[in-house]
Amino acid sequence: MLSYADFIRDANRPRPTIVAHRGAWANAPENSVAALEAAATAGFEIAEIDVRRAWDGQLHIFHDSTCARMTGNALAIEEMTSAEIAALRLYASDGATEQLIGHGIPTLEQALDAAKGRLYLDLDVKHAEDLDETAAMARRMGLAAQVDIKIKVASADDVETLVGLHDA
């Protein structure tokens, strides 16, 4: 697998890059390991997933500010422990139907492991203070060249954080 940077820069790619937003969630819950596996199986090249930190410090994959749409639980990932998060079950697809299908909210480590050697990951880190640990985990798992990491840039401090991460 090429590095993410080489893949994106390849001017000879025969077609535009295909990105699975929150994984391929038509038949699996968004941001789940199953959605990443479905993306890889379907031939997507990149999956965009969202990173949030639980109250006890563990990084998880989840988009929304609360778990209501995808689990029925009104709390935020940031308000729960990893054990509480592990007990939740995701609604099917994008949460449009309240059908629990047995998949849980993955940790960042589980998502990285599922994508290793199969998908490039576009990691949307929801809070800038989680950027360094997200990058460190990708490096520790040998996936630094397989991911890109982004945050919402809202200040000069956010720009400095990104520049510092790039230079690390």
C-alpha positions in Angstrom: 0.0 0.0 0.0 1.4 3.4 -1.0 1.6 6.1 1.7 -1.5 8.3 1.8 0.5 11.2 0.6 1.9 9.3 -2.4 -1.6 7.9 -3.2 -3.2 11.4 -3.2 -0.4 12.9 -5.2 -0.5 10.2 -7.9 -1.4 12.1 -11.1 -1.8 8.8 -13.0 -4.7 7.5 -10.9 -7.3 6.4 -13.5 -10.2 7.9 -11.7 -11.1 10.3 -8.8 -10.5 9.0 -5.3 -13.5 7.4 -3.7 -14.1 8.3 0.0 -16.6 6.5 2.2 -18.0 9.1 4.6 -18.2 7.5 8.1 -17.4 4.2 6.3 -19.8 2.4 4.0 -22.9 2.6 6.2 -25.7 1.5 3.9 -25.6 -2.0 5.5 -23.7 -1.2 8.7 -23.8 1.6 11.3 -21.8 4.7 10.4 -18.4 4.9 12.0 -18.5 1.2 13.0 -15.8 -1.4 12.3 -18.4 -3.1 10.1 -18.8 0.1 8.0 -15.0 0.2 7.6 -14.9 -3.5 6.5 -17.8 -2.9 4.1 -15.9 0.1 2.6 -12.8 -2.0 2.0 -14.8 -4.9 0.6 -16.7 -2.5 -1.8 -13.5 -1.1 -3.1 -13.5 2.3 -1.4 -10.0 3.7 -1.1 -10.5 6.1 1.8 -12.9 6.1 4.7 -13.5 9.3 6.7 -14.2 8.7 10.4 -14.6 10.9 13.5 -12.5 10.8 16.7 -13.8 11.7 20.1 -12.4 11.1 23.6 -14.3 9.4 26.4 -14.4 10.8 29.9 -11.7 8.3 31.0 -9.4 9.3 28.1 -10.0 6.4 25.6 -10.4 7.6 22.0 -13.5 6.4 20.2 -15.0 6.7 16.7 -18.2 8.7 16.8 -19.5 11.7 14.9 -22.3 13.5 16.8 -22.0 15.6 19.8 -24.4 13.2 21.6 -25.2 9.5 21.2 -28.9 10.1 20.7 -29.2 9.7 16.9 -27.1 6.5 16.7 -27.9 4.8 20.1 -30.9 6.5 21.8 -28.6 7.6 24.7 -28.6 11.4 25.1 -25.1 11.6 26.6 -22.0 12.7 24.7 -19.0 10.4 24.3 -17.1 12.9 26.4 -19.5 12.3 29.3 -19.1 8.5 29.4 -16.5 6.1 30.4 -15.2 3.5 27.9 -17.1 0.8 29.7 -20.4 2.7 29.4 -19.7 3.4 25.7 -18.9 -0.3 25.1 -22.3 -1.2 26.5 -24.1 0.9 23.9 -25.4 -0.6 20.6 -25.6 1.3 17.4 -28.7 1.8 15.3 -28.6 0.6 11.7 -27.2 2.6 8.9 -27.2 6.4 9.7 -29.6 6.1 12.7 -32.7 6.9 10.6 -34.4 3.8 12.0 -34.2 2.9 15.6 -33.2 -0.7 14.9 -30.3 -1.8 17.1 -28.1 -4.3 15.2 -25.5 -5.4 17.8 -22.6 -3.3 16.7 -20.8 -1.2 19.3 -19.0 2.2 19.1 -15.4 1.3 18.3 -12.2 2.6 19.8 -9.8 4.4 17.6 -7.5 1.4 18.0 -10.2 -1.0 16.7 -10.9 1.3 13.7 -7.2 1.6 12.9 -6.8 -2.2 13.2 -9.7 -2.8 10.8 -8.3 -0.5 8.2 -4.7 -1.6 8.4 -3.4 -2.4 4.9 -6.9 -2.1 3.5 -8.1 1.5 3.6 -6.6 5.0 3.9 -8.3 6.8 6.8 -9.3 10.5 7.0 -9.4 11.0 10.7 -11.7 14.0 11.7 -10.6 14.8 15.2 -13.5 16.6 16.9 -11.4 18.4 19.6 -7.9 19.8 18.8 -6.6 18.7 22.2 -7.0 15.0 20.9 -4.8 15.6 17.8 -1.5 14.6 19.3 -2.7 11.3 20.9 -4.6 10.4 17.7 -1.4 10.9 15.7 0.7 9.0 18.3 -1.7 6.0 18.1 -1.5 5.9 14.3 2.3 6.0 14.6 2.4 3.3 17.3 0.2 1.0 15.3 2.3 1.5 12.1 -0.4 3.4 10.3 1.1 6.9 10.2 1.6 6.8 6.4 -2.0 5.4 5.9 -3.9 8.3 7.6 -4.5 11.9 7.3 -5.7 13.8 10.3 -7.8 17.0 10.4 -9.3 19.3 12.9 -11.6 22.3 12.6 -9.3 25.3 12.6 -10.8 28.0 14.7 -7.7 29.8 16.0 -4.1 30.6 15.4 -3.4 28.0 18.2 -5.1 25.3 16.1 -2.8 26.2 13.1 0.2 26.0 15.3 -0.9 22.6 16.6 -1.2 21.2 13.1 2.1 22.7 12.0 3.8 21.1 15.1 2.2 17.8 14.3 3.4 17.9 10.7 6.9 18.7 11.8 7.0 15.9 14.5 
